[in-house]
Amino acid sequence: MTISFAADGTARCLWSEIIDLAALGTLHVERVTNIAFSNTRQEWLVVSMKSGLNLFHHKLRSECVRWELEHLQP
């Protein structure tokens, strides 16, 4: 897990329960992606919440979560 801090003290990271993020202060949580199963493709998709584009796909949901952690860290 990587947490980056801006000059104003704002912290950014992917959500994790490894540490109590609320201990850092007031939380503001936004989804960047959604992992959803495609019945048509018969695989899991990582979909951008902003653009709606499919960013990654795999037959295993755990691989989609791994991809998020690898590619979306701040």
LOVEX-515007 format. One record per residue: residue number from 1; x, y, z of N, C-alpha, C, O in turn. Coordinates in steps of 0.02 Angstrom, whole numbers. Layout:
N
@nr = NUM&n.east = X&n.north = Y&n.up = Z&ca.east = X&ca.north = Y&ca.up = Z&c.east = X&c.north = Y&c.up = Z&o.east = X&o.north = Y&o.up = Z
...
***
This chain:
74
@nr = 1&n.east = 42&n.north = -59&n.up = 0&ca.east = 0&ca.north = 0&ca.up = 0&c.east = 44&c.north = 62&c.up = 0&o.east = 94&o.north = 66&o.up = 37
@nr = 2&n.east = 26&n.north = 110&n.up = -42&ca.east = 63&ca.north = 173&ca.up = -46&c.east = 15&c.north = 230&c.up = -30&o.east = -41&o.north = 233&o.up = -56
@nr = 3&n.east = 37&n.north = 274&n.up = 14&ca.east = -2&ca.north = 334&ca.up = 29&c.east = 42&c.north = 393&c.up = 10&o.east = 100&o.north = 398&o.up = 32
@nr = 4&n.east = 16&n.north = 438&n.up = -32&ca.east = 53&ca.north = 498&ca.up = -50&c.east = 20&c.north = 558&c.up = -16&o.east = -41&o.north = 561&o.up = -9
@nr = 5&n.east = 62&n.north = 605&n.up = 5&ca.east = 37&ca.north = 665&ca.up = 40&c.east = 54&c.north = 727&c.up = -1&o.east = 111&o.north = 736&o.up = -22
@nr = 6&n.east = 4&n.north = 769&n.up = -12&ca.east = 14&ca.north = 833&ca.up = -46&c.east = 41&c.north = 884&c.up = 4&o.east = 40&o.north = 872&o.up = 65
@nr = 7&n.east = 64&n.north = 940&n.up = -22&ca.east = 92&ca.north = 993&ca.up = 21&c.east = 41&c.north = 1018&c.up = 72&o.east = 59&o.north = 1040&o.up = 127
@nr = 8&n.east = -24&n.north = 1015&n.up = 55&ca.east = -76&ca.north = 1038&ca.up = 101&c.east = -96&c.north = 985&c.up = 152&o.east = -141&o.north = 997&o.up = 193
@nr = 9&n.east = -63&n.north = 927&n.up = 150&ca.east = -77&ca.north = 874&ca.up = 198&c.east = -127&c.north = 823&c.up = 175&o.east = -140&o.north = 774&o.up = 210
@nr = 10&n.east = -156&n.north = 833&n.up = 116&ca.east = -204&ca.north = 786&ca.up = 89&c.east = -169&c.north = 720&c.up = 71&o.east = -117&o.north = 720&o.up = 39
@nr = 11&n.east = -198&n.north = 665&n.up = 93&ca.east = -171&ca.north = 599&ca.up = 79&c.east = -212&c.north = 566&c.up = 23&o.east = -273&o.north = 574&o.up = 20
@nr = 12&n.east = -177&n.north = 529&n.up = -20&ca.east = -212&ca.north = 492&ca.up = -74&c.east = -186&c.north = 421&c.up = -74&o.east = -126&o.north = 408&o.up = -67
@nr = 13&n.east = -232&n.north = 374&n.up = -83&ca.east = -213&ca.north = 303&ca.up = -88&c.east = -272&c.north = 263&c.up = -112&o.east = -329&o.north = 287&o.up = -115
@nr = 14&n.east = -258&n.north = 201&n.up = -130&ca.east = -312&ca.north = 154&ca.up = -143&c.east = -337&c.north = 131&c.up = -75&o.east = -298&o.north = 125&o.up = -28
@nr = 15&n.east = -402&n.north = 118&n.up = -70&ca.east = -431&ca.north = 97&ca.up = -7&c.east = -399&c.north = 33&c.up = 16&o.east = -388&o.north = -13&o.up = -23
@nr = 16&n.east = -386&n.north = 30&n.up = 80&ca.east = -359&ca.north = -29&ca.up = 111&c.east = -381&c.north = -31&c.up = 183&o.east = -394&o.north = 21&o.up = 214
@nr = 17&n.east = -386&n.north = -90&n.up = 210&ca.east = -401&ca.north = -97&ca.up = 281&c.east = -339&c.north = -118&c.up = 319&o.east = -344&o.north = -140&o.up = 377
@nr = 18&n.east = -280&n.north = -112&n.up = 287&ca.east = -217&ca.north = -129&ca.up = 320&c.east = -206&c.north = -82&c.up = 379&o.east = -184&o.north = -104&o.up = 433
@nr = 19&n.east = -221&n.north = -18&n.up = 369&ca.east = -218&ca.north = 31&ca.up = 423&c.east = -285&c.north = 66&c.up = 428&o.east = -325&o.north = 65&o.up = 382
@nr = 20&n.east = -296&n.north = 98&n.up = 486&ca.east = -359&ca.north = 135&ca.up = 496&c.east = -351&c.north = 203&c.up = 463&o.east = -324&o.north = 250&o.up = 493
@nr = 21&n.east = -375&n.north = 210&n.up = 401&ca.east = -368&ca.north = 272&ca.up = 364&c.east = -405&c.north = 330&c.up = 398&o.east = -385&o.north = 388&o.up = 391
@nr = 22&n.east = -458&n.north = 315&n.up = 434&ca.east = -495&ca.north = 368&ca.up = 470&c.east = -451&c.north = 401&c.up = 523&o.east = -464&o.north = 458&o.up = 543
@nr = 23&n.east = -398&n.north = 367&n.up = 545&ca.east = -353&ca.north = 397&ca.up = 594&c.east = -314&c.north = 456&c.up = 564&o.east = -286&o.north = 496&o.up = 601
@nr = 24&n.east = -313&n.north = 461&n.up = 498&ca.east = -279&ca.north = 516&ca.up = 465&c.east = -322&c.north = 579&c.up = 463&o.east = -296&o.north = 634&o.up = 452
@nr = 25&n.east = -386&n.north = 573&n.up = 474&ca.east = -432&ca.north = 630&ca.up = 473&c.east = -496&c.north = 612&c.up = 436&o.east = -512&o.north = 553&o.up = 428
@nr = 26&n.east = -532&n.north = 662&n.up = 415&ca.east = -596&ca.north = 653&ca.up = 380&c.east = -583&c.north = 620&c.up = 313&o.east = -539&o.north = 641&o.up = 276
@nr = 27&n.east = -622&n.north = 568&n.up = 298&ca.east = -613&ca.north = 532&ca.up = 236&c.east = -657&c.north = 561&c.up = 181&o.east = -713&o.north = 583&o.up = 193
@nr = 28&n.east = -631&n.north = 560&n.up = 121&ca.east = -669&ca.north = 575&ca.up = 60&c.east = -653&c.north = 518&c.up = 12&o.east = -597&o.north = 513&o.up = -14
@nr = 29&n.east = -701&n.north = 474&n.up = 0&ca.east = -690&ca.north = 413&ca.up = -39&c.east = -725&c.north = 419&c.up = -106&o.east = -784&o.north = 435&o.up = -109
@nr = 30&n.east = -688&n.north = 405&n.up = -160&ca.east = -716&ca.north = 404&ca.up = -227&c.east = -694&c.north = 340&c.up = -262&o.east = -636&o.north = 320&o.up = -257
@nr = 31&n.east = -740&n.north = 309&n.up = -297&ca.east = -722&ca.north = 250&ca.up = -337&c.east = -691&c.north = 274&c.up = -402&o.east = -719&o.north = 318&o.up = -435
@nr = 32&n.east = -635&n.north = 246&n.up = -420&ca.east = -602&ca.north = 261&ca.up = -483&c.east = -622&c.north = 209&c.up = -535&o.east = -629&o.north = 225&o.up = -594
@nr = 33&n.east = -631&n.north = 148&n.up = -512&ca.east = -650&ca.north = 93&ca.up = -557&c.east = -705&c.north = 52&c.up = -525&o.east = -720&o.north = 58&o.up = -466
@nr = 34&n.east = -735&n.north = 10&n.up = -566&ca.east = -783&ca.north = -39&ca.up = -542&c.east = -761&c.north = -106&c.up = -573&o.east = -745&o.north = -109&o.up = -632
@nr = 35&n.east = -760&n.north = -158&n.up = -532&ca.east = -746&ca.north = -225&ca.up = -558&c.east = -813&c.north = -261&c.up = -563&o.east = -847&o.north = -271&o.up = -513
@nr = 36&n.east = -830&n.north = -279&n.up = -624&ca.east = -895&ca.north = -311&ca.up = -636&c.east = -887&c.north = -371&c.up = -682&o.east = -844&o.north = -371&o.up = -726
@nr = 37&n.east = -929&n.north = -420&n.up = -672&ca.east = -927&ca.north = -479&ca.up = -715&c.east = -968&c.north = -467&c.up = -778&o.east = -1025&o.north = -443&o.up = -775
@nr = 38&n.east = -938&n.north = -483&n.up = -835&ca.east = -973&ca.north = -477&ca.up = -899&c.east = -1002&c.north = -545&c.up = -917&o.east = -965&o.north = -592&o.up = -931
@nr = 39&n.east = -1068&n.north = -550&n.up = -917&ca.east = -1100&ca.north = -613&ca.up = -937&c.east = -1086&c.north = -630&c.up = -1009&o.east = -1081&o.north = -689&o.up = -1028
@nr = 40&n.east = -1079&n.north = -579&n.up = -1051&ca.east = -1066&ca.north = -589&ca.up = -1122&c.east = -995&c.north = -616&c.up = -1133&o.east = -986&o.north = -665&o.up = -1169
@nr = 41&n.east = -947&n.north = -584&n.up = -1102&ca.east = -877&ca.north = -603&ca.up = -1112&c.east = -855&c.north = -660&c.up = -1067&o.east = -804&o.north = -692&o.up = -1079
@nr = 42&n.east = -894&n.north = -672&n.up = -1014&ca.east = -879&ca.north = -724&ca.up = -965&c.east = -811&c.north = -712&c.up = -931&o.east = -771&o.north = -758&o.up = -922
@nr = 43&n.east = -800&n.north = -649&n.up = -912&ca.east = -740&ca.north = -631&ca.up = -875&c.east = -754&c.north = -566&c.up = -837&o.east = -804&o.north = -532&o.up = -848
@nr = 44&n.east = -708&n.north = -551&n.up = -791&ca.east = -714&ca.north = -491&ca.up = -750&c.east = -683&c.north = -432&c.up = -787&o.east = -632&o.north = -440&o.up = -821
@nr = 45&n.east = -714&n.north = -373&n.up = -780&ca.east = -690&ca.north = -313&ca.up = -813&c.east = -675&c.north = -260&c.up = -760&o.east = -712&o.north = -251&o.up = -712
@nr = 46&n.east = -619&n.north = -224&n.up = -769&ca.east = -605&ca.north = -164&ca.up = -730&c.east = -627&c.north = -106&c.up = -773&o.east = -598&o.north = -93&o.up = -826
@nr = 47&n.east = -679&n.north = -71&n.up = -751&ca.east = -710&ca.north = -18&ca.up = -790&c.east = -697&c.north = 50&c.up = -756&o.east = -708&o.north = 58&o.up = -696
@nr = 48&n.east = -674&n.north = 99&n.up = -796&ca.east = -663&ca.north = 166&ca.up = -771&c.east = -730&c.north = 198&c.up = -754&o.east = -776&o.north = 199&o.up = -795
@nr = 49&n.east = -736&n.north = 226&n.up = -694&ca.east = -798&ca.north = 260&ca.up = -674&c.east = -805&c.north = 326&c.up = -711&o.east = -860&o.north = 350&o.up = -721
@nr = 50&n.east = -749&n.north = 355&n.up = -732&ca.east = -750&ca.north = 420&ca.up = -765&c.east = -768&c.north = 414&c.up = -839&o.east = -813&o.north = 448&o.up = -864
@nr = 51&n.east = -734&n.north = 369&n.up = -875&ca.east = -744&ca.north = 364&ca.up = -947&c.east = -789&c.north = 306&c.up = -969&o.east = -815&o.north = 306&o.up = -1024
@nr = 52&n.east = -799&n.north = 257&n.up = -924&ca.east = -838&ca.north = 199&ca.up = -943&c.east = -798&c.north = 147&c.up = -983&o.east = -825&o.north = 96&o.up = -1003
@nr = 53&n.east = -734&n.north = 162&n.up = -995&ca.east = -692&ca.north = 116&ca.up = -1034&c.east = -670&c.north = 56&c.up = -994&o.east = -659&o.north = 61&o.up = -933
@nr = 54&n.east = -664&n.north = -1&n.up = -1028&ca.east = -637&ca.north = -61&ca.up = -997&c.east = -561&c.north = -53&c.up = -994&o.east = -529&o.north = -47&o.up = -1046
@nr = 55&n.east = -532&n.north = -55&n.up = -934&ca.east = -461&ca.north = -44&ca.up = -926&c.east = -422&c.north = -109&c.up = -924&o.east = -363&o.north = -111&o.up = -942
@nr = 56&n.east = -455&n.north = -163&n.up = -902&ca.east = -422&ca.north = -228&ca.up = -895&c.east = -476&c.north = -281&c.up = -890&o.east = -532&o.north = -266&o.up = -871
@nr = 57&n.east = -459&n.north = -342&n.up = -908&ca.east = -507&ca.north = -397&ca.up = -901&c.east = -469&c.north = -461&c.up = -887&o.east = -411&o.north = -470&o.up = -907
@nr = 58&n.east = -502&n.north = -506&n.up = -852&ca.east = -471&ca.north = -571&ca.up = -835&c.east = -526&c.north = -618&c.up = -812&o.east = -579&o.north = -596&o.up = -789
@nr = 59&n.east = -514&n.north = -681&n.up = -818&ca.east = -563&ca.north = -731&ca.up = -795&c.east = -567&c.north = -734&c.up = -719&o.east = -618&o.north = -756&o.up = -691
@nr = 60&n.east = -514&n.north = -711&n.up = -684&ca.east = -513&ca.north = -711&ca.up = -611&c.east = -523&c.north = -640&c.up = -584&o.east = -486&o.north = -595&o.up = -604
@nr = 61&n.east = -571&n.north = -632&n.up = -539&ca.east = -582&ca.north = -566&ca.up = -509&c.east = -520&c.north = -544&c.up = -470&o.east = -503&o.north = -485&o.up = -470
@nr = 62&n.east = -487&n.north = -591&n.up = -437&ca.east = -428&ca.north = -574&ca.up = -398&c.east = -373&c.north = -543&c.up = -442&o.east = -335&o.north = -502&o.up = -417
@nr = 63&n.east = -369&n.north = -563&n.up = -505&ca.east = -320&ca.north = -533&ca.up = -550&c.east = -339&c.north = -461&c.up = -567&o.east = -295&o.north = -419&o.up = -578
@nr = 64&n.east = -403&n.north = -447&n.up = -570&ca.east = -425&ca.north = -378&ca.up = -582&c.east = -408&c.north = -334&c.up = -522&o.east = -387&o.north = -277&o.up = -530
@nr = 65&n.east = -418&n.north = -360&n.up = -462&ca.east = -399&ca.north = -323&ca.up = -401&c.east = -324&c.north = -312&c.up = -400&o.east = -301&o.north = -257&o.up = -384
@nr = 66&n.east = -284&n.north = -363&n.up = -417&ca.east = -211&ca.north = -357&ca.up = -420&c.east = -192&c.north = -303&c.up = -470&o.east = -147&o.north = -263&o.up = -456
@nr = 67&n.east = -225&n.north = -302&n.up = -529&ca.east = -211&ca.north = -251&ca.up = -580&c.east = -224&c.north = -181&c.up = -552&o.east = -184&o.north = -135&o.up = -562
@nr = 68&n.east = -281&n.north = -173&n.up = -518&ca.east = -296&ca.north = -108&ca.up = -487&c.east = -240&c.north = -86&c.up = -440&o.east = -217&o.north = -29&o.up = -444
@nr = 69&n.east = -218&n.north = -131&n.up = -397&ca.east = -166&ca.north = -113&ca.up = -349&c.east = -101&c.north = -96&c.up = -384&o.east = -65&o.north = -51&o.up = -361
@nr = 70&n.east = -85&n.north = -130&n.up = -438&ca.east = -23&ca.north = -118&ca.up = -473&c.east = -24&c.north = -54&c.up = -515&o.east = 26&o.north = -20&o.up = -520
@nr = 71&n.east = -82&n.north = -38&n.up = -544&ca.east = -85&ca.north = 17&ca.up = -593&c.east = -118&c.north = 81&c.up = -568&o.east = -111&o.north = 133&o.up = -601
@nr = 72&n.east = -152&n.north = 79&n.up = -512&ca.east = -190&ca.north = 138&ca.up = -491&c.east = -164&c.north = 169&c.up = -427&o.east = -195&o.north = 215&o.up = -400
@nr = 73&n.east = -107&n.north = 146&n.up = -402&ca.east = -77&ca.north = 177&ca.up = -343&c.east = -59&c.north = 250&c.up = -359&o.east = -36&o.north = 263&o.up = -415
@nr = 74&n.east = -70&n.north = 296&n.up = -313&ca.east = -51&ca.north = 366&ca.up = -326&c.east = 24&c.north = 376&c.up = -332&o.east = 47&o.north = 432&o.up = -343
***
